[in-house]
Amino acid sequence: MPVRGKPFKACRRCKALVDKNATECPYCGSRDLTEDWDGIIIIIDPESSEIAKILGFTKPGRYAIKVT
Ligand SMILES: [Zn+2]
């Protein structure tokens, strides 16, 4: 069975995962949202997270690892 209907859309600008029904990103205000993303990373404390630094995430939240 093909996987359709992901629960989130990803923002192409900041990679944040937003509600599927959202029309714009609550983090950066971009309307460039896509369902074409892969992998979830949850940033709780960006200050002390090496991964957050490497990937450039500055705010806590859910992010897509790959957005195409
Ligand atoms: Zn965004």
N, CA, C, O and the ligand as a Tripos MOL2 file, in Angstrom:
@<TRIPOS>MOLECULE
protein
  273   271    69     0     0
PROTEIN
NO_CHARGES

@<TRIPOS>ATOM
      1 N           0.8490   -1.2000    0.0000 N.3       1 MET1
      2 CA          0.0000    0.0000    0.0000 C.3       1 MET1
      3 C           0.8810    1.2450    0.0000 C.2       1 MET1
      4 O           1.7060    1.4260    0.8960 O.2       1 MET1
      5 N           0.7100    2.0890   -0.9870 N.am      2 PRO2
      6 CA          1.5490    3.3010   -1.0470 C.3       2 PRO2
      7 C           1.2630    4.2310    0.1250 C.2       2 PRO2
      8 O           0.1290    4.3570    0.5860 O.2       2 PRO2
      9 N           2.3170    4.8710    0.5860 N.am      3 VAL3
     10 CA          2.1480    5.8110    1.6950 C.3       3 VAL3
     11 C           1.7020    7.1550    1.1290 C.2       3 VAL3
     12 O           2.4560    7.8450    0.4430 O.2       3 VAL3
     13 N           0.4900    7.4970    1.4280 N.am      4 ARG4
     14 CA         -0.0300    8.7980    0.9810 C.3       4 ARG4
     15 C          -0.5570    9.5670    2.1770 C.2       4 ARG4
     16 O          -0.8950    8.9880    3.2100 O.2       4 ARG4
     17 N          -0.6200   10.8530    2.0250 N.am      5 GLY5
     18 CA         -1.2020   11.6650    3.0680 C.3       5 GLY5
     19 C          -0.3630   11.7310    4.3220 C.2       5 GLY5
     20 O          -0.7910   11.2840    5.3860 O.2       5 GLY5
     21 N           0.8230   12.2810    4.2070 N.am      6 LYS6
     22 CA          1.6430   12.5250    5.3860 C.3       6 LYS6
     23 C           0.9210   13.5180    6.3070 C.2       6 LYS6
     24 O           0.1780   14.3820    5.8410 O.2       6 LYS6
     25 N           1.1480   13.3830    7.6200 N.am      7 PRO7
     26 CA          0.4470   14.2760    8.5550 C.3       7 PRO7
     27 C           0.9900   15.7130    8.5410 C.2       7 PRO7
     28 O           0.3610   16.6340    9.0620 O.2       7 PRO7
     29 N           2.1560   15.8780    7.9400 N.am      8 PHE8
     30 CA          2.7460   17.2210    7.9340 C.3       8 PHE8
     31 C           3.1850   17.6130    6.5390 C.2       8 PHE8
     32 O           3.4010   16.7670    5.6720 O.2       8 PHE8
     33 N           3.3110   18.9170    6.3430 N.am      9 LYS9
     34 CA          3.9850   19.4430    5.1710 C.3       9 LYS9
     35 C           5.2660   20.1060    5.6590 C.2       9 LYS9
     36 O           5.3610   20.5330    6.8090 O.2       9 LYS9
     37 N           6.2450   20.1830    4.7700 N.am     10 ALA10
     38 CA          7.5080   20.8090    5.1470 C.3      10 ALA10
     39 C           7.6480   22.1520    4.4440 C.2      10 ALA10
     40 O           7.2290   22.3290    3.3000 O.2      10 ALA10
     41 N           8.2520   23.0920    5.1650 N.am     11 CYS11
     42 CA          8.5290   24.4080    4.5950 C.3      11 CYS11
     43 C           9.8240   24.3170    3.7910 C.2      11 CYS11
     44 O          10.8480   23.8560    4.2960 O.2      11 CYS11
     45 N           9.7670   24.7670    2.5210 N.am     12 ARG12
     46 CA         10.9700   24.6890    1.6900 C.3      12 ARG12
     47 C          12.0300   25.6780    2.1480 C.2      12 ARG12
     48 O          13.2160   25.4690    1.8950 O.2      12 ARG12
     49 N          11.6260   26.7420    2.8120 N.am     13 ARG13
     50 CA         12.6110   27.7470    3.2050 C.3      13 ARG13
     51 C          13.3700   27.3400    4.4650 C.2      13 ARG13
     52 O          14.5990   27.3910    4.4950 O.2      13 ARG13
     53 N          12.6240   26.9280    5.5250 N.am     14 CYS14
     54 CA         13.3120   26.6660    6.7980 C.3      14 CYS14
     55 C          13.2290   25.1940    7.2200 C.2      14 CYS14
     56 O          13.7710   24.8140    8.2580 O.2      14 CYS14
     57 N          12.5440   24.3600    6.4090 N.am     15 LYS15
     58 CA         12.4400   22.9220    6.6550 C.3      15 LYS15
     59 C          11.5670   22.5510    7.8520 C.2      15 LYS15
     60 O          11.5220   21.3820    8.2350 O.2      15 LYS15
     61 N          10.8860   23.5070    8.4410 N.am     16 ALA16
     62 CA          9.9990   23.1790    9.5550 C.3      16 ALA16
     63 C           8.8350   22.3340    9.0480 C.2      16 ALA16
     64 O           8.3560   22.5190    7.9290 O.2      16 ALA16
     65 N           8.3880   21.3990    9.8920 N.am     17 LEU17
     66 CA          7.2020   20.6240    9.5550 C.3      17 LEU17
     67 C           5.9870   21.3360   10.1310 C.2      17 LEU17
     68 O           5.9400   21.6490   11.3200 O.2      17 LEU17
     69 N           5.0290   21.5790    9.2900 N.am     18 VAL18
     70 CA          3.8320   22.2990    9.7220 C.3      18 VAL18
     71 C           2.6020   21.4290    9.4780 C.2      18 VAL18
     72 O           2.6590   20.4410    8.7470 O.2      18 VAL18
     73 N           1.5050   21.8080   10.0930 N.am     19 ASP19
     74 CA          0.2560   21.0820    9.9290 C.3      19 ASP19
     75 C          -0.0930   20.9610    8.4490 C.2      19 ASP19
     76 O           0.1040   21.8870    7.6620 O.2      19 ASP19
     77 N          -0.6190   19.7860    8.0980 N.am     20 LYS20
     78 CA         -0.9800   19.5080    6.7110 C.3      20 LYS20
     79 C          -1.9410   20.5600    6.1430 C.2      20 LYS20
     80 O          -1.9060   20.8610    4.9500 O.2      20 LYS20
     81 N          -2.7830   21.1060    6.9920 N.am     21 ASN21
     82 CA         -3.7760   22.0690    6.5250 C.3      21 ASN21
     83 C          -3.2680   23.5100    6.5320 C.2      21 ASN21
     84 O          -3.9580   24.4220    6.0770 O.2      21 ASN21
     85 N          -2.0650   23.7050    7.0480 N.am     22 ALA22
     86 CA         -1.5210   25.0610    7.1140 C.3      22 ALA22
     87 C          -1.2480   25.5820    5.7070 C.2      22 ALA22
     88 O          -0.8720   24.8230    4.8130 O.2      22 ALA22
     89 N          -1.4420   26.8860    5.5230 N.am     23 THR23
     90 CA         -1.1610   27.4750    4.2130 C.3      23 THR23
     91 C           0.1370   28.2560    4.2280 C.2      23 THR23
     92 O           0.7000   28.5600    3.1760 O.2      23 THR23
     93 N           0.6150   28.5810    5.4270 N.am     24 GLU24
     94 CA          1.9340   29.2040    5.4970 C.3      24 GLU24
     95 C           2.6870   28.7190    6.7270 C.2      24 GLU24
     96 O           2.0940   28.2450    7.6970 O.2      24 GLU24
     97 N           4.0040   28.8480    6.6650 N.am     25 CYS25
     98 CA          4.8620   28.3640    7.7330 C.3      25 CYS25
     99 C           4.7810   29.2920    8.9420 C.2      25 CYS25
    100 O           5.0210   30.4920    8.8070 O.2      25 CYS25
    101 N           4.4480   28.7620   10.1230 N.am     26 PRO26
    102 CA          4.3590   29.6040   11.3090 C.3      26 PRO26
    103 C           5.7320   30.0810   11.7940 C.2      26 PRO26
    104 O           5.8190   30.9960   12.6120 O.2      26 PRO26
    105 N           6.7950   29.4650   11.2930 N.am     27 TYR27
    106 CA          8.1350   29.8290   11.7340 C.3      27 TYR27
    107 C           8.6980   30.9850   10.9220 C.2      27 TYR27
    108 O           9.2170   31.9480   11.4870 O.2      27 TYR27
    109 N           8.5990   30.8960    9.6020 N.am     28 CYS28
    110 CA          9.2300   31.9170    8.7660 C.3      28 CYS28
    111 C           8.2420   32.6470    7.8700 C.2      28 CYS28
    112 O           8.6180   33.5980    7.1850 O.2      28 CYS28
    113 N           6.9690   32.2130    7.8610 N.am     29 GLY29
    114 CA          5.9570   32.9240    7.0860 C.3      29 GLY29
    115 C           5.9170   32.5600    5.6120 C.2      29 GLY29
    116 O           5.1100   33.1030    4.8580 O.2      29 GLY29
    117 N           6.7940   31.6350    5.1940 N.am     30 SER30
    118 CA          6.8130   31.2320    3.7900 C.3      30 SER30
    119 C           5.5610   30.4330    3.4290 C.2      30 SER30
    120 O           5.0470   29.6640    4.2410 O.2      30 SER30
    121 N           5.0800   30.6260    2.2060 N.am     31 ARG31
    122 CA          3.9510   29.8260    1.7350 C.3      31 ARG31
    123 C           4.4160   28.6720    0.8460 C.2      31 ARG31
    124 O           3.6070   27.9620    0.2500 O.2      31 ARG31
    125 N           5.7150   28.5060    0.7730 N.am     32 ASP32
    126 CA          6.2760   27.4600   -0.0740 C.3      32 ASP32
    127 C           6.3590   26.1530    0.7230 C.2      32 ASP32
    128 O           7.4260   25.7770    1.2090 O.2      32 ASP32
    129 N           5.2180   25.4710    0.8500 N.am     33 LEU33
    130 CA          5.1400   24.2370    1.6270 C.3      33 LEU33
    131 C           5.0070   23.0510    0.6850 C.2      33 LEU33
    132 O           4.3880   23.1560   -0.3730 O.2      33 LEU33
    133 N           5.5860   21.9280    1.0720 N.am     34 THR34
    134 CA          5.5540   20.7580    0.2040 C.3      34 THR34
    135 C           5.3430   19.4810    1.0040 C.2      34 THR34
    136 O           5.7580   19.3740    2.1580 O.2      34 THR34
    137 N           4.6910   18.5190    0.3700 N.am     35 GLU35
    138 CA          4.5630   17.2060    1.0070 C.3      35 GLU35
    139 C           5.7190   16.2960    0.6040 C.2      35 GLU35
    140 O           5.7940   15.1410    1.0220 O.2      35 GLU35
    141 N           6.6090   16.8360   -0.2090 N.am     36 ASP36
    142 CA          7.7170   16.0420   -0.7290 C.3      36 ASP36
    143 C           8.9370   16.1710    0.1840 C.2      36 ASP36
    144 O           9.9010   16.8630   -0.1440 O.2      36 ASP36
    145 N           8.8820   15.5010    1.3230 N.am     37 TRP37
    146 CA          9.9860   15.5930    2.2800 C.3      37 TRP37
    147 C          10.2250   14.2190    2.8900 C.2      37 TRP37
    148 O           9.4050   13.3110    2.7510 O.2      37 TRP37
    149 N          11.3490   14.0830    3.5620 N.am     38 ASP38
    150 CA         11.7300   12.7910    4.1320 C.3      38 ASP38
    151 C          12.4560   12.9640    5.4580 C.2      38 ASP38
    152 O          13.3090   13.8400    5.5990 O.2      38 ASP38
    153 N          12.1170   12.1380    6.4130 N.am     39 GLY39
    154 CA         12.8580   12.1350    7.6750 C.3      39 GLY39
    155 C          12.4390   13.2460    8.6140 C.2      39 GLY39
    156 O          12.3000   14.4000    8.2080 O.2      39 GLY39
    157 N          12.2410   12.8960    9.8550 N.am     40 ILE40
    158 CA         11.8570   13.9060   10.8480 C.3      40 ILE40
    159 C          12.9590   14.0450   11.8820 C.2      40 ILE40
    160 O          13.4900   13.0510   12.3770 O.2      40 ILE40
    161 N          13.2950   15.2780   12.2010 N.am     41 ILE41
    162 CA         14.2050   15.5150   13.3140 C.3      41 ILE41
    163 C          13.5120   16.4760   14.2780 C.2      41 ILE41
    164 O          12.9600   17.4970   13.8680 O.2      41 ILE41
    165 N          13.5510   16.1330   15.5630 N.am     42 ILE42
    166 CA         12.9190   16.9910   16.5520 C.3      42 ILE42
    167 C          14.0080   17.6960   17.3440 C.2      42 ILE42
    168 O          14.8360   17.0650   18.0000 O.2      42 ILE42
    169 N          13.9850   19.0090   17.2660 N.am     43 ILE43
    170 CA         14.9640   19.8280   17.9900 C.3      43 ILE43
    171 C          14.2990   20.3570   19.2600 C.2      43 ILE43
    172 O          13.3110   21.0890   19.2040 O.2      43 ILE43
    173 N          14.8580   19.9730   20.3920 N.am     44 ILE44
    174 CA         14.2960   20.4350   21.6530 C.3      44 ILE44
    175 C          15.0870   21.6300   22.1780 C.2      44 ILE44
    176 O          14.5230   22.6390   22.6020 O.2      44 ILE44
    177 N          16.3960   21.4850   22.1370 N.am     45 ASP45
    178 CA         17.2540   22.5580   22.6390 C.3      45 ASP45
    179 C          18.3470   22.8680   21.6140 C.2      45 ASP45
    180 O          19.4330   22.2890   21.6650 O.2      45 ASP45
    181 N          18.0590   23.7750   20.6910 N.am     46 PRO46
    182 CA         19.0100   24.0390   19.5930 C.3      46 PRO46
    183 C          20.3550   24.5510   20.0850 C.2      46 PRO46
    184 O          21.3750   24.3510   19.4240 O.2      46 PRO46
    185 N          20.3680   25.2060   21.2330 N.am     47 GLU47
    186 CA         21.6170   25.7430   21.7740 C.3      47 GLU47
    187 C          22.6390   24.6560   22.0640 C.2      47 GLU47
    188 O          23.8370   24.8420   21.8540 O.2      47 GLU47
    189 N          22.1500   23.5110   22.5540 N.am     48 SER48
    190 CA         23.0780   22.4640   22.9530 C.3      48 SER48
    191 C          23.0510   21.2660   22.0110 C.2      48 SER48
    192 O          23.6280   20.2220   22.3160 O.2      48 SER48
    193 N          22.3870   21.4090   20.8730 N.am     49 SER49
    194 CA         22.3000   20.3020   19.9280 C.3      49 SER49
    195 C          23.2730   20.4950   18.7770 C.2      49 SER49
    196 O          23.1690   21.4520   18.0110 O.2      49 SER49
    197 N          24.2270   19.5640   18.6670 N.am     50 GLU50
    198 CA         25.1990   19.6410   17.5760 C.3      50 GLU50
    199 C          24.5020   19.4710   16.2280 C.2      50 GLU50
    200 O          24.8630   20.1160   15.2430 O.2      50 GLU50
    201 N          23.5050   18.6000   16.2000 N.am     51 ILE51
    202 CA         22.7840   18.3570   14.9480 C.3      51 ILE51
    203 C          22.0700   19.6330   14.5010 C.2      51 ILE51
    204 O          22.0820   19.9850   13.3210 O.2      51 ILE51
    205 N          21.4540   20.3120   15.4550 N.am     52 ALA52
    206 CA         20.7560   21.5530   15.1190 C.3      52 ALA52
    207 C          21.7350   22.5670   14.5330 C.2      52 ALA52
    208 O          21.4070   23.2740   13.5800 O.2      52 ALA52
    209 N          22.9230   22.6340   15.0980 N.am     53 LYS53
    210 CA         23.9290   23.5770   14.5940 C.3      53 LYS53
    211 C          24.3620   23.2060   13.1820 C.2      53 LYS53
    212 O          24.4570   24.0610   12.3010 O.2      53 LYS53
    213 N          24.6220   21.9120   12.9810 N.am     54 ILE54
    214 CA         25.0730   21.4610   11.6630 C.3      54 ILE54
    215 C          24.0060   21.7310   10.6100 C.2      54 ILE54
    216 O          24.3100   22.1720    9.5020 O.2      54 ILE54
    217 N          22.7540   21.4600   10.9660 N.am     55 LEU55
    218 CA         21.6780   21.6180    9.9960 C.3      55 LEU55
    219 C          21.1460   23.0550    9.9390 C.2      55 LEU55
    220 O          20.3610   23.4050    9.0580 O.2      55 LEU55
    221 N          21.5860   23.8740   10.8890 N.am     56 GLY56
    222 CA         21.1940   25.2750   10.8510 C.3      56 GLY56
    223 C          19.8340   25.5850   11.4470 C.2      56 GLY56
    224 O          19.2230   26.5940   11.0950 O.2      56 GLY56
    225 N          19.3470   24.7350   12.3420 N.am     57 PHE57
    226 CA         18.0650   25.0020   12.9730 C.3      57 PHE57
    227 C          18.2910   25.8070   14.2510 C.2      57 PHE57
    228 O          19.0760   25.4140   15.1140 O.2      57 PHE57
    229 N          17.6110   26.9070   14.3580 N.am     58 THR58
    230 CA         17.8430   27.7820   15.5010 C.3      58 THR58
    231 C          16.6900   27.7820   16.5010 C.2      58 THR58
    232 O          16.8440   28.2580   17.6260 O.2      58 THR58
    233 N          15.5340   27.2500   16.0970 N.am     59 LYS59
    234 CA         14.3910   27.2300   17.0060 C.3      59 LYS59
    235 C          13.9810   25.7990   17.3020 C.2      59 LYS59
    236 O          14.1180   24.9300   16.4410 O.2      59 LYS59
    237 N          13.4760   25.5340   18.5150 N.am     60 PRO60
    238 CA         12.9680   24.1990   18.8150 C.3      60 PRO60
    239 C          11.7810   23.8850   17.9120 C.2      60 PRO60
    240 O          11.0030   24.7720   17.5610 O.2      60 PRO60
    241 N          11.6540   22.6260   17.5440 N.am     61 GLY61
    242 CA         10.5080   22.2450   16.7150 C.3      61 GLY61
    243 C          10.7720   20.9660   15.9610 C.2      61 GLY61
    244 O          11.7630   20.2750   16.1950 O.2      61 GLY61
    245 N           9.8540   20.6600   15.0390 N.am     62 ARG62
    246 CA          9.9630   19.4760   14.1880 C.3      62 ARG62
    247 C          10.4420   19.9220   12.8280 C.2      62 ARG62
    248 O           9.9150   20.8780   12.2580 O.2      62 ARG62
    249 N          11.4300   19.2410   12.3100 N.am     63 TYR63
    250 CA         11.9550   19.6160   11.0070 C.3      63 TYR63
    251 C          12.0920   18.4060   10.1030 C.2      63 TYR63
    252 O          12.2330   17.2760   10.5700 O.2      63 TYR63
    253 N          12.0480   18.6600    8.7970 N.am     64 ALA64
    254 CA         12.3130   17.6060    7.8310 C.3      64 ALA64
    255 C          13.8100   17.5480    7.5850 C.2      64 ALA64
    256 O          14.4740   18.5830    7.5170 O.2      64 ALA64
    257 N          14.3460   16.3330    7.4510 N.am     65 ILE65
    258 CA         15.7730   16.2010    7.1710 C.3      65 ILE65
    259 C          16.0370   16.5060    5.7020 C.2      65 ILE65
    260 O          17.0220   17.1600    5.3590 O.2      65 ILE65
    261 N          15.1490   16.0270    4.8420 N.am     66 LYS66
    262 CA         15.3230   16.2590    3.4070 C.3      66 LYS66
    263 C          14.0450   16.8400    2.8110 C.2      66 LYS66
    264 O          12.9670   16.2590    2.9420 O.2      66 LYS66
    265 N          14.1730   17.9600    2.1730 N.am     67 VAL67
    266 CA         13.0430   18.5570    1.4660 C.3      67 VAL67
    267 C          13.4230   18.6590    0.0020 C.2      67 VAL67
    268 O          14.4650   19.2190   -0.3390 O.2      67 VAL67
    269 N          12.5780   18.1190   -0.8610 N.am     68 THR68
    270 CA         12.9270   18.1720   -2.2900 C.3      68 THR68
    271 C          12.0180   19.1050   -3.0670 C.2      68 THR68
    272 O          12.1810   19.2590   -4.2770 O.2      68 THR68
    273 ZN          9.4140   28.0410    7.1910 Zn       69 ZN69
@<TRIPOS>BOND
     1     1     2 1
     2     2     3 1
     3     3     4 2
     4     3     5 am
     5     5     6 1
     6     6     7 1
     7     7     8 2
     8     7     9 am
     9     9    10 1
    10    10    11 1
    11    11    12 2
    12    11    13 am
    13    13    14 1
    14    14    15 1
    15    15    16 2
    16    15    17 am
    17    17    18 1
    18    18    19 1
    19    19    20 2
    20    19    21 am
    21    21    22 1
    22    22    23 1
    23    23    24 2
    24    23    25 am
    25    25    26 1
    26    26    27 1
    27    27    28 2
    28    27    29 am
    29    29    30 1
    30    30    31 1
    31    31    32 2
    32    31    33 am
    33    33    34 1
    34    34    35 1
    35    35    36 2
    36    35    37 am
    37    37    38 1
    38    38    39 1
    39    39    40 2
    40    39    41 am
    41    41    42 1
    42    42    43 1
    43    43    44 2
    44    43    45 am
    45    45    46 1
    46    46    47 1
    47    47    48 2
    48    47    49 am
    49    49    50 1
    50    50    51 1
    51    51    52 2
    52    51    53 am
    53    53    54 1
    54    54    55 1
    55    55    56 2
    56    55    57 am
    57    57    58 1
    58    58    59 1
    59    59    60 2
    60    59    61 am
    61    61    62 1
    62    62    63 1
    63    63    64 2
    64    63    65 am
    65    65    66 1
    66    66    67 1
    67    67    68 2
    68    67    69 am
    69    69    70 1
    70    70    71 1
    71    71    72 2
    72    71    73 am
    73    73    74 1
    74    74    75 1
    75    75    76 2
    76    75    77 am
    77    77    78 1
    78    78    79 1
    79    79    80 2
    80    79    81 am
    81    81    82 1
    82    82    83 1
    83    83    84 2
    84    83    85 am
    85    85    86 1
    86    86    87 1
    87    87    88 2
    88    87    89 am
    89    89    90 1
    90    90    91 1
    91    91    92 2
    92    91    93 am
    93    93    94 1
    94    94    95 1
    95    95    96 2
    96    95    97 am
    97    97    98 1
    98    98    99 1
    99    99   100 2
   100    99   101 am
   101   101   102 1
   102   102   103 1
   103   103   104 2
   104   103   105 am
   105   105   106 1
   106   106   107 1
   107   107   108 2
   108   107   109 am
   109   109   110 1
   110   110   111 1
   111   111   112 2
   112   111   113 am
   113   113   114 1
   114   114   115 1
   115   115   116 2
   116   115   117 am
   117   117   118 1
   118   118   119 1
   119   119   120 2
   120   119   121 am
   121   121   122 1
   122   122   123 1
   123   123   124 2
   124   123   125 am
   125   125   126 1
   126   126   127 1
   127   127   128 2
   128   127   129 am
   129   129   130 1
   130   130   131 1
   131   131   132 2
   132   131   133 am
   133   133   134 1
   134   134   135 1
   135   135   136 2
   136   135   137 am
   137   137   138 1
   138   138   139 1
   139   139   140 2
   140   139   141 am
   141   141   142 1
   142   142   143 1
   143   143   144 2
   144   143   145 am
   145   145   146 1
   146   146   147 1
   147   147   148 2
   148   147   149 am
   149   149   150 1
   150   150   151 1
   151   151   152 2
   152   151   153 am
   153   153   154 1
   154   154   155 1
   155   155   156 2
   156   155   157 am
   157   157   158 1
   158   158   159 1
   159   159   160 2
   160   159   161 am
   161   161   162 1
   162   162   163 1
   163   163   164 2
   164   163   165 am
   165   165   166 1
   166   166   167 1
   167   167   168 2
   168   167   169 am
   169   169   170 1
   170   170   171 1
   171   171   172 2
   172   171   173 am
   173   173   174 1
   174   174   175 1
   175   175   176 2
   176   175   177 am
   177   177   178 1
   178   178   179 1
   179   179   180 2
   180   179   181 am
   181   181   182 1
   182   182   183 1
   183   183   184 2
   184   183   185 am
   185   185   186 1
   186   186   187 1
   187   187   188 2
   188   187   189 am
   189   189   190 1
   190   190   191 1
   191   191   192 2
   192   191   193 am
   193   193   194 1
   194   194   195 1
   195   195   196 2
   196   195   197 am
   197   197   198 1
   198   198   199 1
   199   199   200 2
   200   199   201 am
   201   201   202 1
   202   202   203 1
   203   203   204 2
   204   203   205 am
   205   205   206 1
   206   206   207 1
   207   207   208 2
   208   207   209 am
   209   209   210 1
   210   210   211 1
   211   211   212 2
   212   211   213 am
   213   213   214 1
   214   214   215 1
   215   215   216 2
   216   215   217 am
   217   217   218 1
   218   218   219 1
   219   219   220 2
   220   219   221 am
   221   221   222 1
   222   222   223 1
   223   223   224 2
   224   223   225 am
   225   225   226 1
   226   226   227 1
   227   227   228 2
   228   227   229 am
   229   229   230 1
   230   230   231 1
   231   231   232 2
   232   231   233 am
   233   233   234 1
   234   234   235 1
   235   235   236 2
   236   235   237 am
   237   237   238 1
   238   238   239 1
   239   239   240 2
   240   239   241 am
   241   241   242 1
   242   242   243 1
   243   243   244 2
   244   243   245 am
   245   245   246 1
   246   246   247 1
   247   247   248 2
   248   247   249 am
   249   249   250 1
   250   250   251 1
   251   251   252 2
   252   251   253 am
   253   253   254 1
   254   254   255 1
   255   255   256 2
   256   255   257 am
   257   257   258 1
   258   258   259 1
   259   259   260 2
   260   259   261 am
   261   261   262 1
   262   262   263 1
   263   263   264 2
   264   263   265 am
   265   265   266 1
   266   266   267 1
   267   267   268 2
   268   267   269 am
   269   269   270 1
   270   270   271 1
   271   271   272 2
@<TRIPOS>SUBSTRUCTURE
     1 MET1         2 RESIDUE 1 A MET
     2 PRO2         6 RESIDUE 1 A PRO
     3 VAL3        10 RESIDUE 1 A VAL
     4 ARG4        14 RESIDUE 1 A ARG
     5 GLY5        18 RESIDUE 1 A GLY
     6 LYS6        22 RESIDUE 1 A LYS
     7 PRO7        26 RESIDUE 1 A PRO
     8 PHE8        30 RESIDUE 1 A PHE
     9 LYS9        34 RESIDUE 1 A LYS
    10 ALA10       38 RESIDUE 1 A ALA
    11 CYS11       42 RESIDUE 1 A CYS
    12 ARG12       46 RESIDUE 1 A ARG
    13 ARG13       50 RESIDUE 1 A ARG
    14 CYS14       54 RESIDUE 1 A CYS
    15 LYS15       58 RESIDUE 1 A LYS
    16 ALA16       62 RESIDUE 1 A ALA
    17 LEU17       66 RESIDUE 1 A LEU
    18 VAL18       70 RESIDUE 1 A VAL
    19 ASP19       74 RESIDUE 1 A ASP
    20 LYS20       78 RESIDUE 1 A LYS
    21 ASN21       82 RESIDUE 1 A ASN
    22 ALA22       86 RESIDUE 1 A ALA
    23 THR23       90 RESIDUE 1 A THR
    24 GLU24       94 RESIDUE 1 A GLU
    25 CYS25       98 RESIDUE 1 A CYS
    26 PRO26      102 RESIDUE 1 A PRO
    27 TYR27      106 RESIDUE 1 A TYR
    28 CYS28      110 RESIDUE 1 A CYS
    29 GLY29      114 RESIDUE 1 A GLY
    30 SER30      118 RESIDUE 1 A SER
    31 ARG31      122 RESIDUE 1 A ARG
    32 ASP32      126 RESIDUE 1 A ASP
    33 LEU33      130 RESIDUE 1 A LEU
    34 THR34      134 RESIDUE 1 A THR
    35 GLU35      138 RESIDUE 1 A GLU
    36 ASP36      142 RESIDUE 1 A ASP
    37 TRP37      146 RESIDUE 1 A TRP
    38 ASP38      150 RESIDUE 1 A ASP
    39 GLY39      154 RESIDUE 1 A GLY
    40 ILE40      158 RESIDUE 1 A ILE
    41 ILE41      162 RESIDUE 1 A ILE
    42 ILE42      166 RESIDUE 1 A ILE
    43 ILE43      170 RESIDUE 1 A ILE
    44 ILE44      174 RESIDUE 1 A ILE
    45 ASP45      178 RESIDUE 1 A ASP
    46 PRO46      182 RESIDUE 1 A PRO
    47 GLU47      186 RESIDUE 1 A GLU
    48 SER48      190 RESIDUE 1 A SER
    49 SER49      194 RESIDUE 1 A SER
    50 GLU50      198 RESIDUE 1 A GLU
    51 ILE51      202 RESIDUE 1 A ILE
    52 ALA52      206 RESIDUE 1 A ALA
    53 LYS53      210 RESIDUE 1 A LYS
    54 ILE54      214 RESIDUE 1 A ILE
    55 LEU55      218 RESIDUE 1 A LEU
    56 GLY56      222 RESIDUE 1 A GLY
    57 PHE57      226 RESIDUE 1 A PHE
    58 THR58      230 RESIDUE 1 A THR
    59 LYS59      234 RESIDUE 1 A LYS
    60 PRO60      238 RESIDUE 1 A PRO
    61 GLY61      242 RESIDUE 1 A GLY
    62 ARG62      246 RESIDUE 1 A ARG
    63 TYR63      250 RESIDUE 1 A TYR
    64 ALA64      254 RESIDUE 1 A ALA
    65 ILE65      258 RESIDUE 1 A ILE
    66 LYS66      262 RESIDUE 1 A LYS
    67 VAL67      266 RESIDUE 1 A VAL
    68 THR68      270 RESIDUE 1 A THR
    69 ZN69       273 GROUP 0 **** ****
